[in-house]
Every structure is written in structure tokens, then in C-alpha cells.
Amino acid sequence: MVATGGSPCKTGLRNGAPAVLCCLLFDVLLWVVERQVVAQVSGFPGRAALIRSPERARRGCAGPGGRAAERHRDGRAGWLQRGIALLVLFLLLATPARAALLELMVDAPGEDAAVAAGLDEALVRIAGFRSPALSDLAEAMLADADRDWLRSRERRGAGRFLLAFDRARLRSALQQAQVPVWAGSRPALLAWVVLEREDRRLLLGSGMDEASVLASLRDWAAGRELPLLVPLADLEDRRRIHTADIVGGVTEALVEPSRRYDPDGLLLLHLSQRDDRFRARAWLSHRGHEVQADTAAASAAAAAREAAAQAMDRLGARVARVLVADESTLVGFGGVAGVAELQRLRARLGALEAVDSVQIRQLLPDAVVLALSSGLDRRALAEVLAGEGFADADTPRDGAETDLWFRTPRGTR
């Protein structure tokens, strides 16, 4: 099964001219705002008067007629700038739309089997992990004659189907069934993999992928919208990494050597062969949580993929949250000093599965107040944002009425 999603401008949209033009137009407007129009947005940081060039200054000293013409041109330019400012402000106030469609390419013997497999994978992709509650929900949805969550299905050759799911309806189904979901951003995991073969231990990396193990892990991670980092396995890694630590699941010994890749967590995999079967042992460490998995399969790639999936499912069961009815929470964010930073902040918040929409409520010097519509109450939302690296700030800015206040982490800026 192949997930066809991607970046916010491409996920759920066919790569046609309209999608590309929309993204290009938005980038151009942001460029215009950053350089000329920010000053028109009252209260936003970076206000600066437009300085007349020396050439315009000389024209302004040419006499009354020249000054009148200059004022006329300035008036027209001012109206143009204000018009552009209003247009861009409208775009800023609009919530960046999350991809409406989730497209999956499914290999199955028939259409019914394809829909069943596709629905299961789509729900896992949104929730972030597989759970018994999710499996029960998938069975109930398949038994229901009303399948408004399936937007389209198309046969693409023998045994291949392209399915398009309505992401909002799947999210709503998870919420109504109280299925736990991964509320925060998916962690970027660094995969340290050792393949044991003929009494040799091979450290796999971007330059050496025996038995397509890393390629299989990449496909699995993409299907869960999970960033997966692969080490170089170069001389520096081999000098600092001891394969015995990976084989023994000693995650503490790998923390320091892993800093060069800046991961959110570590995934350790030890693969060994006995007769015609491969055994995979996995250790997953993330934010103080550590889980293990042990599987066997006919190939090293399949065993690694299954062990990683089991470990992620067990981690998800520990950190997941049940989304309740959507609530709107006013949250202030300090350290936002421009339109580009504001857009990055909104994109980061909008990517959280718990957040349904992001609306601008107030623009302040070096700060912004956003209304976050989410399936979490105020306390749970604060915990999720803290886990994302937003530092709690006790004292809100003057004139800003908020429920929560945070300092934006440098990674967002």
C-alpha cells in the first residue's frame, strides 16, 4: 500500500495547475507583504515608513507642480498598498486548509478488500498508531451502508486501486468513537539498524541498505506521516557507535552520537536470521518513554517493518489522547516577529491532529493571539503545546486577553 500524500500544498490534491498556481500565488503575496505591506497592518511588528528614494526626493524639490504630481502619485501608491494590505490580511485571517483528501494506492484481490484495507490504513495514518478501538471502528464503518467517508475509488490495473478518503469525516469518526489519537506532531525517529549475517554485524545507513531494510522502513513511516531519519553510517558514526549497544537496546549510549542528526527519538533494530526466518527486535525511545517489540518474518525487511510498527503502536498507546467536542482556546504566542514567522507558526499548529483550525485574533508587537479550535480542553492543549517545545509564559502582554500564553520555540522561527 502506498500513501500518496505530501506537503500541505500537495496532500490530497492532484498535482494539476490549480494547486500549483495557488501555492505560487500565496508565496508571491507573502513576498509582497514582507517587504512593503507589513506597515499597513495595525499593531503588527516591523512597522516602518516607506522611505523615499533620492530620485523621488529630487523630483519633490522641482517646484509646486512637481510636488503636486508627487502627491498624486503617492496617493495612488497609497491606495494600491492599502488594497494589497487588505487582501493579504484577509488571507492571513483565513485558516490554512488542511488537505481534504487522503489518497492511498492499495493492492488487493477485489474492490471490497481494497476498501477494507484502505480504510484501516487511513485511520491508522490519522490516529498515528493502530489500537483495538481503531480496529473496532473500522469494522463498524465497513458494516454501515453510508460510506460518505469514501470520496472515490478507481481501479489502476490488475489488483491495484486508488482510493480517496475524506480526512475530515475520518477524523470525526475517530472523535465520535473516542478512539485515542496521537495529538501532537509525529516524532522524527532516527533508525539505528544492525543486520547480523554470518557472524557479522552490519550497521545499515544511507550508503548501505542490505536486503532493502531501510527502504521498507521508509515506506512504513511515510504511510503513518512519520518522519524517519536514516544515519549516514560513515566513518564518524562507525567510530562513535558500538553495534553491541544497538543489539542490546542500550538507547542511553546512543543519545550523544545521535545529536548530529537532531532526532526527536531513537529507533533501534537488531535483525538476525535463523534457518529461513528473520527475527527483529526493536527498541523505541521518545520523551522519556521506551517500548520494545519482537517479531519474526520471512524477510529481514518485513521483520523490521513489523517490529517498528508494533513499537510505534505501543508508544502511541502511552501518549495518545481522546479528542472530545471541539473547543476554542485563545492562545498567545510571543517571539513572532514577521509574516513569514506567523505563517510557519500557523502551519505548525495546523499540522497537529488535535487542532482543527487556527484563526488570528490579535496582532501585537512580536506576538500574536490565535484562536485554536481543538478536540482538547485547555489543560490538555497546554500539555500538548508544551510537548511541542512551546515554553509556558506566566505574564501575558498588555491588552491581550488569552487563556494560555507561550513563547514560540526557535525551531518555529
N, C-alpha and C positions, 0 to 999 in steps of 0.2 A: 504494500500500500504506500502510495506516495502522496505527501501533502504538497499542495501547490501554492501555499500561502507565502507571504514575504513581508516586505516593508509596508507601513501604513498606506503608502500611495499605491501599492500594487496588490496587497492581500485582498482577496475576494473580488477583484476587478479583473476583467480581461485586459490584456496589455494592448489596448487599442488606442487610437488617437485621443479620445476624450479624456481618459485618465491621465495620459502623459501631458496633455495641454493644461489640465487643471493643476497638476503639480508644478509645471513650469510657470504658469501664471502666478501661483501663490509665491514661488520663490522670487519672482521679479518684484512683486508687490512688497515683500519683506525687504528687499534690497532698497527700494524707494523709501520705505518708511525709515529704515535705519539711518539714512543719510539726509533726508530732507523733511520728513513729516512728523518725526517724534515730537518736535517742539509744539505741534498743534494739539497734542493730546494733553489736556489739562491735568497737572499733577503727576505726569509720568516722568521718570528720571531722564537726565540727559537733555533737558531743555536748553536750547541755545539759539540766540537770534541769528538769522541768516546775515552773514557779513557781506557787504557789497564789495565787489572786486575793485581794484584800482581803475580799471577801464570804466566801470559804471560810475565811480566817483568823479572821474574827469568829465563824463557826459553830464553829470548832475551839476557841474560848475559852469556849463556852457552858457547859461543865461536862463531867463524866465521860461522861454519856450522849451528849452531842453529839460528844465526841471519839471515842467508840466507833462511833457512826454514821458519822462521817467516815472512820474507818479502814476500816469495812466498804465504804463507797463507793469509797475509794481502792483497796481490794483488788480489787473488781470492775473498776474502771477499769484497774488494772494488768494484770489478766488479759486484758482486751479489747485493750489496747495491745500486749501481748506477742503475742497471736494475730494482730493485724494485721501486726505486725513480721515474724512468721514467714511469713505469706502473701506479703508484699511481698519478703522476702528470697528466697523460692522463685522469685518472678517475676524477680528480678534475676539469680539464678543460671542461669535458663533462657536459652538463646541466642535472641535475636530472630530469628524465622524469616524467611528470605529468600523472596520471592514464589515460590511453587511453579510457577505457570503463567505463560507468556508468550503473550499473545493478540495476534494480528495479523489485520487485515482486508485480504484480498487480492483484487485484481481480476484475473481470469484467465478464459480461454475454457472451461476444464473443471477438474474436481477434481484430476486428476493434475498439471496445470500449476500449479494453485494451491498444492498441497503442495510442489512443487519450488521455486517462487518464495518461498513462506513459509519453508521450511527454510533457504534461502540467507540471507534477511534475518534470521532468528532467530539463526543462527550469527554473522553479522556484528555483530548487536547485542550479543551476549555477548562476542565477541572484541574488539570495538571498531573493527575495520577488516577490509577484505577482502584476502585473500592467496591465492596459488596453492595453498598447503597447505589452506586452508579450502575452496576450490572442489573440490579432490580429495576431501576428506572428505564434502562434501555429495553428490557423485556416488556415493560408496561407500555412504552411508547410504540413499540412494534405491534403490539396487540390492538392498539387504538386505530380505528379506521381513519380518523382525521390525522393526516400526516402533513400539516401545514409547515412543519419544520424542514421538509424536503422540498427545495425550490425547483430542482431539475435533476434528471438522470439521463445519461447519454451513453450508449454503447460505443466503445472505441476499439473495435476488433474483437477477436475471439477471447472471451473470458476477461475482458477489461471494460470497466465502467467509470465514467466521470460523473461524480455526484456533487451537487451544490446544496449545502445546508444553510439554513437561516440561523446565523450565530446568535442573534438576539433571542429567538424563540428557544434555542437550546439552553441559553443562559437562564432564561425564565423558567424552563422546566427543571433545571438543577436547583434553582432557588425555591420553587414551589414544593419540590420533593425533599427539600432540606438535605441535599447531598453536599458534603463538605468539599470545598474547592481551595486551591492554592490562591490566597487572596493577594499576596504580594507579587513582585516581579520574579520570574523564574531565575534561579541562580546560575551563574556561569561556572560550570564544573570543569576542572582540569583533570583529564583522564590519564592516569599513570597505569600502563598495561604491561605486564610481563607474560610472555608466552614461553612456556617450558617445553622444550622439544629435544629429545635425545640427550638428556643430561645437560642441556644448555639453556640458559635463561636469556631470552632476548627482550630488551627494552624497546617497545614499539614507539614510533614517533612519526612526525610528518615526512621524514625521509625513509622510513622503513615500516611498511604495513603488511606484515605477514598474514596470509590467509584472509585478507580483506577485513580484519577485525575492526580497525578504526573506521573504515568506510561504513560498515554495518552500524557502528555506534553513532556515526554522524546522521545516518538515515533515521535511526530511532529517536535521536534528540530533536531533529527537525520536526518529526511527527508530533512532538509534545511542546513545540515552541520553546525548546530548552537550549540555551547557548552552551555549546560544548567546545572546550579548548583542548587542543592536542599539543603536547610538548614537541620541541624540536628533536629531542634525543640526540643532541650534538655533544661535542666534547665536554662542554661545561656541564650539561646535565649528567653525563656519564661519570664525570669527576665528583659531582656532589650527591648523586643519587645512588643508594645501595639497593640493588634488586631484592635483597633479603628483607628490607623494610616493606616493600610492596607485597612480597609473598606472605609476610607475617601480618600485614594490615596495620603497620605502625604509622598511623597518619601524622602523629606529632613530629616524627623525624623528617617528614616531607614538607612541613609548613614553610620553613625558611627557604629551601631550594625552589619552592613553587612561587615565591614572590615575584620573580621576573615575569610571570605570566598574569599577575594580578587577578587571580580567580576569586569567586565567592565561596567555593567549596572544592573538596577533593573527592575524586572517584578512583579508587584503587581496584585493579582487576588482576587476578592471577589465574592463568589458563594452563591446564595440564591435560595430557592425553593418557587414557588407559584403554588399551585394545582399540575399539573403533568408536569410542565415546570421548568427548571433551568435557572436562569439569571446569566450571568458572566460579571463583569465589570473589565476592565484591564487598568493599567497604566504602561507605559514603559518609563524608563528614561535612556538616554545614551549620554554622552559627551555634556551636555547642551541641548539636545533635549528631549522633553517629549510629548508623544502622549497618546491618550485614545481610548478605544473601548468598545462597549456594545453589547452583543449578548444574544440569548436565544436558548435553545436546549432541547431535550427530556431527556438528562442525564447531570450530573454535568461534567463528563469527556469531553463530546462533546462540551458543552458550554465553558469550559476552553480552550480547543484546538482552537475553532473558535475565541474566543476573543484574544488569544495570536497571532494567525495568522494575524488577522486584525490589531492589534497594530504593529506588525513587518512590515506589508505591508506599513502602514502609515509612520513609521520611515524610511523605505527604500526609499520611495518617496522623503524624505527630503535630504538624504545624498548620494543618488546614483549618478553615473556619466555615461555618454555615452562614450563608447570606440570608438576611431577613428582608423585610419590606424596605424599599429604597428610602433613605433619609438624606436630607440636605444639611450639610455641615459647613459653616463658614470657617475657612482656614486661611490664616495669614502666613505668607512666606517672605522672609527677609532675604536680602542678598540677591535680588533680581534687578539687574541694572540696565536692561535694554529689551527691545522687542525680540531679538533672537533668543535671549535667555528665557524670556517669558514663554516663547513657543516651545522651547526644549522642555521647560518645566511642565507645561500642559500636556505635551506628548508623553512625557514620562508618567505623569499621573494617570492619563487616559489609558495607558497600556496596562495598568493594574486591573486584574479581573474583578476586584471588588468595586471599582469605580465605574459608574455607568456614564456620567457626564461631568464636564468641567466648565464652569461659567465664571467669567470675570465679574466681580462685584465692585472692586475699588482699586484704582491705581495710585500708588504712593511713591515718594522718592525712595528708590532702591528696594521697593517691596510691592507686593500685590496681595489682594484678598480674593480668594476663589471660593465659589460655592461648589462643593463636591457632593454629587448625588451618588450614594453608595448603598450597598446592602449591609452595612455595618453601623452599629451605634457609635457614639462619639468616642468612647473609651477604646473600642476595638479598632476603630480607624486610626486613633493616635498610636496604638501599638504597631499597626501595620506600617505607618509612615516612619515611626522610629526605627523599625527593622529595615526600612529602605535607606537609612542614613540621614534622615532629616532630624536635626538636633532641636529638642524642645527649648523654646524661649519663654521665660516666665512673664516678661513685661511686653505687652503689645504696644504698637506705635500709637501715638496720639491720634484720635479721630477714627481709629479702625476698630469697629465692633466685630469681634470674632469669637468663635467657640474654641479654637485652637490656634496656636502660633508656633511656627517652626523657622529654623534657619536653613536655607537651601544648601545642600552639600556641594562641595566644589565640583564633583563629578557632573552635576546637572548644569553648572555654569561653565 
